[in-house]
Amino acid sequence: ICTSSGTVGPSLSFGTADAVVILGYPAALADAVATRIGNLIRSEEDLMKATEVAQDIPGVTGVLAIKNDTMSAWGAVELVPIKRRNGS
């Protein structure tokens, strides 16, 4: 599993995804794909196409991409609700 961001942290990115999470094997592949997919995302409209690109890469088993308040997900990504500390 690896995450790349164009808006958080000091790393250079050619995209502006808030987060791209890649599940895959080996880890070096997940890292490279997270960077590649993150570089493709500049707006919310890019999320679906970027996710489709990742789906076609052998070894990738899941994708989660977030830009602003929009996300796309595919594969072995499990989204679960979380409880806040105040119980809500």
Summary of the structure (lengths in Angstrom):
residues: 88
radius of gyration: 13.1
end to end distance: 29.2
largest distance: 42.3
contacts: 257
relative contact order: 0.21
helix: 30%
strand: 26%
